[in-house]
């Protein structure tokens, strides 16, 4: 059996986020930030369905990460995982959300053959988290980290050793500073609990002793970034240290699915 993770970014950006993370025998969703109908549609395009999911992991309660959650939870009996703070915030927003399938994450937990490690991220939400998925047998590791204002030692440790990494590259600093956003919003994004800049994402990668085989740049701002700009910023940084050949870079999109492997290879089981 393959020990690889396969990642499909179903949606990524300020208008909604969702990712499908699969092994040969298990499938997980990270966030439900688009409508349930659109989410299922894009999953079908990727060769999967909600009935095949082993769990849904929520990073935090902001609308671009949970937009479709209430409807999804009614229609599909899939275990939903989040931190205690995130659940409290969600139940305030959606009091009708059924609680019998809502489960608390632990620091580390087993879901079948996959260990899921949760780690805190600095963002202006109740109790936001990133996730690392690792085969119990010591195989491939996939880490998902977006919506983080800066790289803490905890985040750096979680990312280290990943074979596949979904990493926020939200904005170009100069585009944001000179753009049309109100001053307060600019300060929020640039702050310690805001979002990660292209150059900061590149710096994180440069400090890793081993680069992931695949890096997916995610949660790009439509107003303050461009896919080619995010890609070239990271590429140039890696190339300056002659490390570009160590990894393959992808850029996630808001309105279309992006995968780190050919979609026809995604087996249906």
ABEGO torsion letter per residue (X at the ends): XBABBBBBBABBEAAEBBBBBBBAABBBBBEBABBAAAAAAAAAAAGBBAAABAEBBBABABAAAAAAAAAAAAABBBBBBBBAAAAAAAAAABAABBAAABBBBBABBBBEABBBBBBBBBBBBABBBBBBBBBAAGBBBBBBBBGBABBBAAAAAAABGBABBBBBBABBAAAAAABABBAAAAAAAABAABBBBAAAAAAAAAABABBBABBBBBGBBAAABBAAAAAAAAAAAAAAAGAAAABBBBBBBAABBBBABBAAABBBX
